[in-house]
Each structure stands twice: as C-alpha cells, then as structure tokens.
C-alpha cells in the first residue's frame, strides 16, 4: 500500500473511533466575513474518501479548516463579539477541533461562549481533563476541568496581572493555593469557596507578614503578625481584627500582654516598658484607661484612676523616699482635694492646683501643732491660725517666700534677737582681751 493510502486509512480509522464521542459542529459566520463548511462526522468522512486520492488535498483541507476556525475565534475575541457569536450559534455549545490533532488521537477542542473561549480536552460533550479558558475580560485559566468546571489544579491569570495557582472545586478556588497580587502582596494557604479559609500565610508588599488562621477571607483565630519594623503580635483575631487575648512585642523593647477589642488594647492587661516601668490595669482604645497601677523603675508607684494614659481621677502616689500623696488628679497633676504625708511625719491636707498645694489647707506638724490658712504654689501665704499642741492659738502672718516649715515673722524676730546677742557678746569679748 502506498504511503498516501496509509495516511488516508489512518485518518479514516481515527475518525471512526472518535466520531461517536466528539461532535463536530461548524457553522457559516456571515457577521465575521469568514466561511466554515457545515459538516457532520459522517459527511466529513465521506468528504475525506472523495479527496483521499490525493493526501495533499486532505492536508490542505485540514490547514484551511484550522486557519478559518482560529481566525474566527481570534476576531471575535479581539472585537469582543460575544453577542453576535451567540446569535450565530444560538445557545448551542459549539465545538470544533484541530483536525490534525484529532488524527494523532490527541483531540483539542475549541468551545466559544458569551464570556470567552475554551481550548482543551472533552468527554461526552463536556470539558474534562486539561484545558485553557480565555475570558472576554482578558482573564485566562489553564488547568484541570471536570463536569464543565474548573476542578483540580490550575493557574488563573487575571486581566490586572494578579495570579492564582492552586486547587479548584466546582469552578471555585477551593483547597490549597497561592495568590500573587500585582501590588506585591502574596497569600499562600487554604481556601474555601473562593475565600481565604483555614491556615495560611499573607506577605504584604511593605514587609509585614501574617501567619495563622483565616475564615471568610479574613484573619480569624490564632495567628502571628510580623511587622516590618521587627514588632510582633501573637494572639487571636476575629473578622480580621485583633480580638481577645494577645501579646505585642514592640521593636523598641516594650511589651504588652492582655485583652484586645477591635484591633486595639482594650480590657485588662500589662504593659512593660523597656526602661523598666510597668503598668497593670485597664485599657481602652490603646490607652491606660480606668483602674490601674503604674510602677516606676526608680521605686515610685501610682495606684488609681487613669484617663488616656494620664493620672486622672482619684489615686495614691507613693514616693520612693517615703512621701505619699492621696487625692484627686487631673491630666497627670495633683488637682482638687488631697492629702500629702511626709516621711518625717508632717501632713498637708487641703486643695491642690497644677500639682501644688493651693487654696485652703491645713498643715499638721509632727509635734502636734497645726496651722490653717491659704496656700499658693505649695507655700503658706497670708494670715494663718496656728494651733499649738498645748492648746494655744495664735495668728501667724506668712510672707510669700515662707516655707512649709513655718518660718514666720515670730520665729524670724526670735532668730534676729539671738543674732544680736551673739554680736554683742563677740564685741564684749574682743574689748576685754584688748584691755588686759
């Protein structure tokens, strides 16, 4: 048998094998100024018989057929002619194939739809196996198909150049995969119904990274968020935000451990500063807010109310040297009514303003005396009533430069008198020495 005859027989044999499984529907497309012969599997076989005497004619027919099909689909895609195509082929899933591939028993089908074109393997008239789908939007998918849907592993390139590589189920991203965004972000992990769901890692283009659990496309559950400045959060998320218990390690050495709500420190927690200071108490919107204890590295300590990181409300401040203030605060300053106890036993009780005793107050001396009157910038001013431990009461007038320790006019006169006696004695002794 001649070589040309053998090739003809091979073509006929291959067509006989696939004609019952693969529909061949070709239609004249007047709208596209392209002409494709209308043939069925049987008539095509008859046509091949007629021209089989010259294999070159068969080969030429194959080339013309493929070129016409390719030109038609390319023209439709480039000119976005989804609607005219639907009119031309009605609602039928139109399938043709490269006959030269078919003759090699490796059929490649072409299906044209309103939303794009499919090229790939088919089974029982459905997309099955490996294939490519070119969308009219410019998107592109290549991978596995089953039951006319993306199923299995595949790669999807979006028109904006985002890329997904991974698993599909029933036409949706489902399973493990990797999504690379054109901006530089990368997610690699588990998906469910086209959304990040399960365990996965998201790397941000700015250098941040999240490793943990996801649900419905959001960070949800336990995870670790690494910031590009070397800070780190470890804890729970709800709907993409920090919520519940967590730890935050700041790049400067500070550390927080406690409650979070809506992405902020909120509830009870502990904040430890790199320098050694420490706050234990309530938080709100990332601030020390509510009841708390602030311990300084140097030994000082404050217990009481906070408002936006400041002492505000009622509180007690313990000084490392033994002094103590208990009373009202505002904006980190003693303000209102308060009591200051000195380590030596003296006590001031009264009004404060701008962190100083100011207004009406009482100063208790450790020896039992006390004086009552006005204070300004921490010092007694004006006329005070002095109550002595023995029951005596006197009026004392303080000058502006007087101190807490009752240096008043009465005491000043006393000290001046002693100094005068000292000068007189010194002069007398000098006279005696010179005379004798």
SETORLO-730190 format. One record per residue (C-alpha): residue number from 0; residue in one letter; x, z, y. Coordinates in steps of 0.5 Angstrom, whole numbers, m for minus. Example, Ala and Ser with C-alpha at 12.3 -4.5 7.8 and 13.67 -1.06 7.14 Angstrom:
<nubas>
 resi resn     X     Z     Y
    0    A    25    16    m9
    1    S    27    14    m2
</nubas>
This chain:
<nubas>
 resi resn     X     Z     Y
    0    X     0     0     0
    1    X     2    m2     7
    2    X     4     4    12
    3    X    m1     2    17
    4    X    m6     2    11
    5    X    m4     9     9
    6    X    m4    12    16
    7    X   m11     9    16
    8    X   m13    12    10
    9    X   m10    19    13
   10    X   m15    18    19
   11    X   m21    17    15
   12    X   m19    23    10
   13    X   m18    28    16
   14    X   m25    25    19
   15    X   m29    26    12
   16    X   m26    33    12
   17    X   m28    36    19
   18    X   m34    31    21
   19    X   m39    37    18
   20    X   m36    42    22
   21    X   m34    39    28
   22    X   m39    36    33
   23    X   m36    30    37
   24    X   m41    29    43
   25    X   m38    24    48
   26    X   m43    22    54
   27    X   m42    17    59
   28    X   m41    21    66
   29    X   m43    16    72
   30    X   m42    21    77
   31    X   m35    21    76
   32    X   m34    14    75
   33    X   m31    15    68
   34    X   m34    12    62
   35    X   m33    15    55
   36    X   m36    12    49
   37    X   m42    15    46
   38    X   m41    16    38
   39    X   m42    21    32
   40    X   m38    23    27
   41    X   m41    17    22
   42    X   m41    12    27
   43    X   m34    14    29
   44    X   m31    13    22
   45    X   m35     6    22
   46    X   m31     4    28
   47    X   m25     6    25
   48    X   m26     2    19
   49    X   m27    m4    23
   50    X   m21    m4    27
   51    X   m17     0    22
   52    X   m14    m7    20
   53    X    m9    m6    26
   54    X    m7     1    26
   55    X    m4     0    33
   56    X   m11    m1    35
   57    X   m13     5    33
   58    X    m8     9    36
   59    X    m9     5    43
   60    X   m17     8    42
   61    X   m14    15    41
   62    X   m10    14    47
   63    X   m15    11    51
   64    X   m20    17    49
   65    X   m16    23    50
   66    X   m14    20    57
   67    X   m21    19    59
   68    X   m23    26    57
   69    X   m17    29    60
   70    X   m19    25    67
   71    X   m26    27    67
   72    X   m25    34    66
   73    X   m19    35    71
   74    X   m23    31    76
   75    X   m29    36    75
   76    X   m24    42    76
   77    X   m21    40    82
   78    X   m27    38    85
   79    X   m31    44    83
   80    X   m36    39    80
   81    X   m40    45    75
   82    X   m47    43    77
   83    X   m46    35    77
   84    X   m43    37    70
   85    X   m49    41    68
   86    X   m53    35    70
   87    X   m49    30    66
   88    X   m49    34    59
   89    X   m55    38    60
   90    X   m55    45    57
   91    X   m51    43    51
   92    X   m44    46    49
   93    X   m40    39    50
   94    X   m35    39    45
   95    X   m29    34    44
   96    X   m22    34    42
   97    X   m16    30    42
   98    X   m17    26    36
   99    X    m9    25    35
  100    X    m9    33    34
  101    X   m15    32    29
  102    X   m11    27    25
  103    X    m6    32    24
  104    X   m11    37    22
  105    X   m10    42    28
  106    X   m16    41    32
  107    X   m16    42    39
  108    X   m23    42    42
  109    X   m25    42    50
  110    X   m31    45    52
  111    X   m34    44    59
  112    X   m38    50    62
  113    X   m41    51    69
  114    X   m36    57    70
  115    X   m30    53    67
  116    X   m27    49    61
  117    X   m25    52    54
  118    X   m19    48    50
  119    X   m18    51    43
  120    X   m20    53    36
  121    X   m27    53    34
  122    X   m31    55    28
  123    X   m38    53    26
  124    X   m39    51    33
  125    X   m36    57    37
  126    X   m30    59    40
  127    X   m26    62    35
  128    X   m18    63    34
  129    X   m13    62    39
  130    X   m15    58    46
  131    X   m15    57    53
  132    X   m20    58    58
  133    X   m19    55    65
  134    X   m25    58    70
  135    X   m27    54    76
  136    X   m25    60    80
  137    X   m18    59    79
  138    X   m17    65    74
  139    X   m14    63    67
  140    X   m14    66    60
  141    X   m10    65    54
  142    X   m11    69    47
  143    X   m16    70    42
  144    X   m23    68    41
  145    X   m29    71    36
  146    X   m36    69    37
  147    X   m35    65    43
  148    X   m32    71    47
  149    X   m25    74    48
  150    X   m23    78    42
  151    X   m17    81    40
  152    X   m10    80    44
  153    X   m10    75    50
  154    X    m7    74    57
  155    X   m11    73    63
  156    X    m8    71    70
  157    X   m13    72    76
  158    X   m13    67    82
  159    X   m10    72    86
  160    X    m4    72    81
  161    X    m6    79    78
  162    X    m4    79    71
  163    X    m7    83    65
  164    X    m4    83    58
  165    X    m7    86    52
  166    X   m13    87    48
  167    X   m21    85    49
  168    X   m27    86    45
  169    X   m34    82    46
  170    X   m31    79    52
  171    X   m29    85    56
  172    X   m22    88    57
  173    X   m22    94    51
  174    X   m16    97    48
  175    X    m9    98    50
  176    X    m7    93    55
  177    X    m2    92    61
  178    X    m5    90    68
  179    X     0    88    74
  180    X    m2    87    81
  181    X     0    82    86
  182    X     2    88    90
  183    X     7    91    85
  184    X     2    97    82
  185    X     3    97    74
  186    X    m2   100    70
  187    X    m1   101    62
  188    X    m5   104    57
  189    X   m12   105    54
  190    X   m18   101    57
  191    X   m26   102    55
  192    X   m31    97    58
  193    X   m26    93    63
  194    X   m24   100    66
  195    X   m18   105    65
  196    X   m20   110    60
  197    X   m16   114    55
  198    X    m9   115    56
  199    X    m5   111    61
  200    X     1   110    66
  201    X     0   108    73
  202    X     6   106    77
  203    X     5   105    84
  204    X     9   100    89
  205    X    11   106    93
  206    X    15   109    88
  207    X     9   114    86
  208    X     7   115    78
  209    X     1   118    74
  210    X     2   119    67
  211    X    m4   122    64
  212    X   m12   121    62
  213    X   m17   117    65
  214    X   m24   116    65
  215    X   m29   110    68
  216    X   m23   107    72
  217    X   m21   114    75
  218    X   m15   119    73
  219    X   m19   124    69
  220    X   m17   130    65
  221    X   m10   133    64
  222    X    m4   129    68
  223    X     2   129    72
  224    X     3   125    78
  225    X    10   124    81
  226    X    11   123    88
  227    X    17   118    90
  228    X    20   124    94
  229    X    21   128    88
  230    X    15   132    89
  231    X    11   133    83
  232    X     3   135    81
  233    X     2   138    74
  234    X    m6   139    72
  235    X   m13   137    72
  236    X   m17   131    75
  237    X   m24   130    76
  238    X   m26   123    78
  239    X   m19   121    81
  240    X   m18   128    85
  241    X   m14   134    83
  242    X   m20   139    81
  243    X   m19   145    77
  244    X   m12   149    75
  245    X    m6   146    77
  246    X     2   146    79
  247    X     5   143    85
  248    X    13   143    86
  249    X    15   140    93
  250    X    21   136    94
  251    X    24   142    99
  252    X    23   147    93
  253    X    16   150    95
  254    X    12   151    89
  255    X     4   152    89
  256    X     0   154    82
  257    X    m7   155    83
  258    X   m14   152    84
  259    X   m16   145    87
  260    X   m22   142    89
  261    X   m23   135    92
  262    X   m16   134    92
  263    X   m14   140    96
  264    X   m11   147    94
  265    X   m18   151    94
  266    X   m20   157    91
  267    X   m14   163    88
  268    X    m7   161    88
  269    X     0   163    89
  270    X     5   159    94
  271    X    12   161    93
  272    X    17   158    99
  273    X    24   156    97
  274    X    27   161   102
  275    X    23   167    98
  276    X    17   168   102
  277    X    11   169    97
  278    X     3   168    99
  279    X    m2   171    94
  280    X    m9   170    95
  281    X   m15   165    97
  282    X   m14   158    99
  283    X   m19   153   103
  284    X   m17   145   105
  285    X   m10   147   103
  286    X    m9   153   108
  287    X    m8   160   107
  288    X   m16   162   108
  289    X   m19   168   106
  290    X   m16   175   103
  291    X    m9   175   101
  292    X    m2   178   101
  293    X     4   175   104
  294    X    11   178   102
  295    X    17   176   106
  296    X    24   176   103
  297    X    26   181   108
  298    X    21   186   106
  299    X    16   186   111
  300    X     9   185   108
  301    X     2   183   110
  302    X    m5   184   107
  303    X   m11   182   110
  304    X   m15   176   112
  305    X   m13   169   113
  306    X   m15   163   117
  307    X   m12   156   117
  308    X    m5   159   115
  309    X    m5   165   120
  310    X    m7   172   120
  311    X   m14   172   123
  312    X   m19   178   122
  313    X   m17   185   119
  314    X   m11   186   116
  315    X    m5   191   115
  316    X     2   189   116
  317    X     8   193   113
  318    X    15   193   116
  319    X    21   194   112
  320    X    23   199   117
  321    X    17   204   115
  322    X    13   202   121
  323    X     6   200   120
  324    X     0   196   124
  325    X    m7   196   121
  326    X   m13   193   125
  327    X   m15   186   128
  328    X   m11   180   128
  329    X   m12   173   131
  330    X    m8   167   131
  331    X    m2   171   128
  332    X    m2   176   133
  333    X    m5   183   134
  334    X   m11   182   138
  335    X   m17   187   138
  336    X   m17   194   136
  337    X   m12   197   131
  338    X    m7   203   129
  339    X     1   203   130
  340    X     4   208   126
  341    X    12   209   127
  342    X    16   211   121
  343    X    18   217   126
  344    X    11   220   126
  345    X     9   217   132
  346    X     2   214   132
  347    X    m1   209   137
  348    X    m9   208   137
  349    X   m13   203   141
  350    X   m13   196   144
  351    X    m9   190   143
  352    X    m8   183   146
  353    X    m3   178   145
  354    X     1   182   140
  355    X     2   188   144
  356    X    m2   195   146
  357    X    m6   193   152
  358    X   m12   196   154
  359    X   m15   203   153
  360    X   m11   207   148
  361    X    m8   214   145
  362    X    m1   215   143
  363    X     0   221   138
  364    X     7   225   138
  365    X     9   227   132
  366    X    10   234   135
  367    X     2   234   136
  368    X     2   232   143
  369    X    m2   226   145
  370    X    m3   222   152
  371    X    m9   218   153
  372    X   m10   212   158
  373    X    m9   205   159
  374    X    m3   201   156
  375    X     0   194   158
  376    X     5   190   154
  377    X     6   195   150
  378    X     7   201   155
  379    X     3   206   158
  380    X     1   205   165
  381    X    m3   209   171
  382    X    m5   216   170
  383    X    m6   219   163
  384    X    m9   225   161
  385    X    m3   229   157
  386    X    m6   234   151
  387    X    m1   239   149
  388    X     0   242   142
  389    X    m1   249   145
  390    X    m8   247   149
  391    X    m5   245   156
  392    X    m8   239   159
  393    X    m4   235   165
  394    X    m5   229   169
  395    X     1   224   168
  396    X     3   218   172
  397    X     7   212   169
  398    X    11   207   172
  399    X    11   200   170
  400    X    18   201   167
  401    X    16   207   163
  402    X    17   207   155
  403    X    13   209   149
  404    X    16   216   149
  405    X    13   219   155
  406    X    19   218   161
  407    X    14   220   166
  408    X    15   223   173
  409    X    15   230   171
  410    X    21   229   166
  411    X    25   225   171
  412    X    24   230   176
  413    X    27   235   171
  414    X    33   231   169
  415    X    35   230   176
  416    X    35   237   177
  417    X    39   238   171
  418    X    44   233   174
  419    X    44   236   181
  420    X    46   243   178
  421    X    52   239   174
  422    X    54   236   180
  423    X    54   243   184
  424    X    58   246   178
  425    X    63   241   178
  426    X    65   242   185
  427    X    65   249   185
  428    X    70   249   179
  429    X    74   244   183
  430    X    74   249   189
  431    X    76   255   185
  432    X    82   251   182
  433    X    85   249   188
  434    X    85   255   192
  435    X    88   259   186
</nubas>
